[in-house]
Amino acid sequence: MNKIATYITVLGIVLLTAMPAQAHFQMIYTPESALQKSVPIDLELVFTHPFDAGHTMDMDQPREFFVVHKGKKTNLLDSLESITWSGLSNKGKAFQAEYRLRGMGDYVFGLVPSPYYESEEDAYIQQITKVVVNSSGFPTDWDRELGLKTEIVPLDKPYALWTGNVFRGIVKSEGKPVPFAEIEVEYLNHEPLVDKNSFSPEPRVKAPQDSFKTLTIKANKNGEFAFGLPKSGWWGFCALGTGPDEEYKDKELSQDAVIWVQAHDME
């Protein structure tokens, strides 16, 4: 290899390693988390990069998809329908479901996806994800632990947050707090167009620099964290590598805990 070719190769490697990594986020999306009454809701399961509506990763059949309401767990795997979701740069395999809320209270939806192989890292990612939907303002299950391998247990109602409120949670692994867990935070910056299985091309905000797209915070020694919500909409919290499983198919596995919360403006 001549000197020019060697220089170009090295420069390319340096540039690639200097580029900020996009954060993967497993979504369970529904338009509204605080409902006046019990109605059917749409749920979109998409593995993507929410701030930029970037690359959409193909999802395999989930291992678990369920809802917990008043302590009762209901399996929803049979309700899933495979769809193709369009990000701004590509399309990927995703899932959708319709669920009818029946009665007042909290509905905690949980997803255990199949591990996703990330070829750039030669490793697998499994993001165990929760979202809470409430009907009629009557609280029941919002802070209930689901017994997942890893999960974020909220200390504030995830659906009853004004813009500017602080959201707090505890990162747990097999029921025990994870000291100093690293947590990525991203804003859902492009509105999901449920009827089109795609994201809106128009962003809600513009980041002044790439470091503002994926924010990183740390839990304290008790696994607790807090984050102020500066804008209305959906916010995702992902605790990295907090699950007990560290390997899958003889490769490294990052078993993460994800929760989504929604902030509302005062009007």
C-alpha positions in Angstrom: 0.0 0.0 0.0 1.5 3.4 -1.0 1.8 6.3 1.5 -1.3 8.2 0.1 -3.5 5.1 0.4 -2.2 4.4 3.9 -2.9 8.0 4.9 -6.5 7.9 3.6 -7.2 4.7 5.3 -5.9 5.9 8.7 -7.7 9.2 8.3 -11.0 7.3 7.6 -10.6 5.3 10.7 -9.9 8.4 12.8 -12.9 10.2 11.4 -15.2 7.2 12.0 -14.0 6.8 15.6 -14.4 10.5 16.2 -18.0 10.5 15.1 -20.5 10.6 17.9 -22.3 7.2 18.3 -26.0 7.3 17.8 -28.0 6.0 20.7 -30.2 3.0 20.1 -33.6 3.2 21.7 -36.4 0.6 21.8 -39.7 2.4 21.6 -43.2 1.4 22.7 -45.0 4.4 21.3 -48.6 5.6 21.8 -49.6 9.2 21.2 -51.0 9.9 24.7 -50.2 8.5 28.1 -52.8 10.3 30.1 -56.3 9.5 28.9 -59.7 10.8 30.1 -61.4 7.5 29.6 -60.8 3.9 28.6 -60.5 3.6 24.8 -58.6 1.5 22.3 -55.0 2.6 21.8 -52.4 2.0 19.2 -48.9 0.8 20.2 -45.9 1.0 17.9 -42.8 -1.1 18.7 -39.9 0.4 16.8 -36.1 0.1 17.4 -34.6 3.4 16.3 -32.6 6.6 17.0 -35.4 8.9 18.3 -33.7 12.3 18.2 -32.7 12.2 14.5 -35.4 9.6 13.4 -32.3 7.9 12.1 -31.5 4.4 11.2 -34.3 1.9 12.0 -33.1 -1.5 13.1 -34.9 -4.7 12.1 -36.7 -6.2 15.1 -37.1 -10.0 15.4 -40.1 -11.5 17.0 -40.2 -10.2 20.6 -39.7 -12.7 23.4 -42.4 -11.1 25.6 -45.0 -8.3 25.2 -47.5 -7.8 28.0 -49.5 -5.4 30.0 -49.9 -5.2 33.8 -53.2 -3.7 35.1 -54.2 -3.8 38.8 -51.5 -6.4 39.4 -52.7 -8.7 36.6 -50.3 -9.6 33.8 -51.8 -10.2 30.3 -49.7 -11.7 27.5 -50.1 -9.6 24.3 -47.7 -11.4 22.0 -50.6 -12.7 19.8 -51.8 -9.1 19.3 -48.6 -8.1 17.5 -48.6 -7.4 13.7 -45.4 -7.1 11.8 -45.0 -3.8 9.9 -42.3 -1.8 8.1 -41.4 1.4 9.8 -39.8 4.3 7.8 -37.1 6.4 9.4 -35.6 9.4 7.6 -32.7 7.3 6.2 -34.1 3.7 5.8 -36.9 1.3 6.6 -36.9 -1.5 9.2 -39.0 -4.3 10.5 -41.2 -3.2 13.5 -44.5 -4.3 15.2 -47.8 -2.7 16.1 -50.7 -3.7 18.2 -54.1 -2.3 19.3 -55.2 -2.7 22.9 -58.4 -1.7 24.5 -58.1 -0.2 28.0 -60.9 -1.6 30.2 -61.4 0.4 33.4 -59.6 3.1 35.3 -56.0 2.9 36.3 -52.5 2.3 35.1 -51.6 0.0 32.2 -47.9 -0.9 32.3 -46.7 -2.2 29.0 -43.6 -4.3 29.0 -41.4 -5.5 26.1 -38.6 -8.0 26.1 -37.2 -8.0 22.5 -35.0 -10.5 20.9 -31.3 -9.4 21.1 -30.3 -7.3 18.1 -27.0 -7.9 16.4 -25.1 -4.6 15.9 -22.5 -5.4 13.2 -20.5 -2.2 13.7 -19.8 -3.3 17.3 -19.9 -7.0 16.7 -22.2 -7.3 19.7 -25.8 -7.7 20.7 -28.2 -5.3 22.2 -31.4 -6.2 24.2 -33.4 -3.2 25.5 -36.1 -4.3 27.9 -38.7 -1.5 27.7 -41.6 -0.1 29.7 -44.3 2.5 29.1 -47.2 3.5 31.4 -50.6 4.6 30.1 -53.2 5.9 32.5 -57.0 6.0 32.2 -59.2 8.6 34.1 -56.4 9.8 36.4 -56.7 6.9 38.9 -53.3 5.5 39.9 -52.8 1.8 40.4 -49.6 0.2 39.0 -47.2 3.0 37.8 -44.5 2.2 40.3 -44.9 -1.5 40.3 -41.8 -3.6 39.7 -42.4 -6.1 36.9 -39.7 -8.6 37.8 -37.8 -8.0 34.6 -34.1 -8.9 34.4 -33.4 -5.2 34.4 -35.9 -2.3 34.6 -36.2 1.4 35.6 -38.7 1.7 38.4 -40.3 5.2 38.3 -40.4 7.4 41.4 -42.7 9.9 39.7 -45.8 9.1 37.6 -44.5 8.8 34.1 -47.7 10.2 32.6 -48.3 13.1 35.0 -45.4 15.4 34.4 -45.6 19.0 33.5 -42.8 20.5 31.2 -40.1 21.5 33.6 -40.9 18.8 36.2 -38.1 16.4 37.3 -38.5 12.7 36.5 -36.9 10.3 39.0 -36.3 6.6 38.8 -34.3 3.7 40.2 -32.3 1.4 37.9 -32.6 -2.2 39.0 -31.0 -5.5 38.0 -32.8 -8.6 39.1 -34.7 -6.5 41.7 -31.5 -4.9 43.1 -30.4 -1.2 42.6 -27.5 -0.6 40.2 -25.1 1.8 41.7 -23.8 4.6 39.4 -25.6 3.2 36.3 -25.0 5.1 33.1 -28.2 6.3 31.6 -28.7 7.8 28.1 -31.6 10.2 27.6 -33.1 11.1 24.2 -36.0 13.3 23.2 -38.5 11.9 20.6 -37.8 14.8 18.2 -39.8 13.7 15.2 -43.5 13.0 15.5 -44.4 9.4 14.7 -47.0 9.3 12.0 -48.9 6.2 13.1 -51.2 6.1 10.0 -48.1 6.1 7.7 -45.7 3.9 9.8 -43.1 6.7 9.6 -41.6 9.7 11.4 -42.4 13.3 10.4 -39.4 14.8 8.5 -39.7 18.0 10.5 -37.8 18.0 13.9 -39.4 19.7 16.9 -36.0 21.2 18.1 -32.5 21.7 16.7 -29.5 20.6 18.7 -26.7 23.2 18.9 -24.2 20.3 18.9 -24.3 16.5 18.6 -23.7 16.1 22.3 -27.2 17.5 22.9 -28.9 14.7 21.0 -28.0 11.9 23.4 -27.6 13.2 26.9 -25.8 11.0 29.4 -26.4 11.1 33.2 -25.4 8.8 36.0 -27.4 7.3 38.9 -26.2 7.7 42.4 -24.9 4.9 44.7 -28.5 3.8 45.3 -29.3 3.5 41.6 -31.4 6.6 41.7 -31.4 9.3 39.1 -33.3 12.6 38.3 -33.7 14.5 35.1 -35.5 17.8 34.4 -37.8 17.7 31.4 -37.2 20.9 29.4 -39.8 20.3 26.6 -43.2 18.7 26.2 -43.3 15.3 24.5 -41.8 11.9 24.9 -38.5 11.3 26.6 -36.6 8.0 26.6 -34.3 6.8 29.4 -31.9 3.9 28.7 -29.8 2.4 31.5 -26.9 0.7 29.7 -25.7 -2.8 30.4 -27.6 -3.2 33.7 -29.0 -6.6 33.0 -27.4 -9.8 34.4 -26.9 -11.4 30.9 -23.6 -10.3 29.4 -23.2 -12.7 26.4 -25.4 -14.0 23.6 -24.4 -16.4 20.9 -20.8 -16.2 22.1 -20.7 -12.4 21.7 -21.0 -9.5 24.0 -24.5 -8.5 25.0 -25.6 -5.1 26.4 -28.8 -5.8 28.3 -30.4 -2.4 28.9 -33.4 -1.1 30.7 -35.6 1.5 29.0 -38.6 3.6 30.1 -40.5 6.3 28.3 -42.2 9.2 30.0 -44.3 12.1 28.6 -44.3 15.7 29.6 -47.2 18.2 29.0 -47.2 22.0 28.7 -49.3 24.0 31.1 -52.0 25.8 29.0 
